[in-house]
């Protein structure tokens, strides 16, 4: 009875050396999650609970560039949280 299956790959460890077999992947290390139906997926947890403030210099650069963007992007750039204490 085979408890696990490994994949072997032939490779050379030295330029003039002989071909040797090496383990590439051990199937025991594959993490399996819950069984999902086709076209279903699980979203990862949020990394942050709120938007991260950007530096004031970056905020000012975006304010300069927003004149080249559509109205929706301009509103987004206006509402970005910025860190007034951190100029860079």
WOKA-V864849 format. One record per residue. N is the residue number from 0. RES is the residue in three letters. SS is DSSP state (hx for helix, st for strand, lp for the rest). Layout:
N:RES:SS + N:RES:SS
//
This chain:
0:UNK:lp + 1:UNK:lp + 2:UNK:lp + 3:UNK:lp + 4:UNK:lp + 5:UNK:st + 6:UNK:st + 7:UNK:st + 8:UNK:st + 9:UNK:st + 10:UNK:st + 11:UNK:st + 12:UNK:lp + 13:UNK:lp + 14:UNK:lp + 15:UNK:lp + 16:UNK:lp + 17:UNK:lp + 18:UNK:st + 19:UNK:st + 20:UNK:st + 21:UNK:st + 22:UNK:st + 23:UNK:st + 24:UNK:st + 25:UNK:st + 26:UNK:hx + 27:UNK:hx + 28:UNK:hx + 29:UNK:lp + 30:UNK:lp + 31:UNK:lp + 32:UNK:lp + 33:UNK:lp + 34:UNK:lp + 35:UNK:lp + 36:UNK:lp + 37:UNK:lp + 38:UNK:lp + 39:UNK:lp + 40:UNK:lp + 41:UNK:lp + 42:UNK:lp + 43:UNK:lp + 44:UNK:lp + 45:UNK:lp + 46:UNK:lp + 47:UNK:lp + 48:UNK:lp + 49:UNK:lp + 50:UNK:lp + 51:UNK:lp + 52:UNK:lp + 53:UNK:st + 54:UNK:st + 55:UNK:hx + 56:UNK:hx + 57:UNK:hx + 58:UNK:hx + 59:UNK:hx + 60:UNK:hx + 61:UNK:hx + 62:UNK:hx + 63:UNK:hx + 64:UNK:hx + 65:UNK:hx + 66:UNK:hx + 67:UNK:hx + 68:UNK:lp + 69:UNK:lp + 70:UNK:hx + 71:UNK:hx + 72:UNK:hx + 73:UNK:hx + 74:UNK:hx + 75:UNK:hx + 76:UNK:hx + 77:UNK:hx + 78:UNK:lp + 79:UNK:lp + 80:UNK:lp + 81:UNK:st + 82:UNK:st + 83:UNK:lp + 84:UNK:lp + 85:UNK:lp + 86:UNK:lp + 87:UNK:lp
//
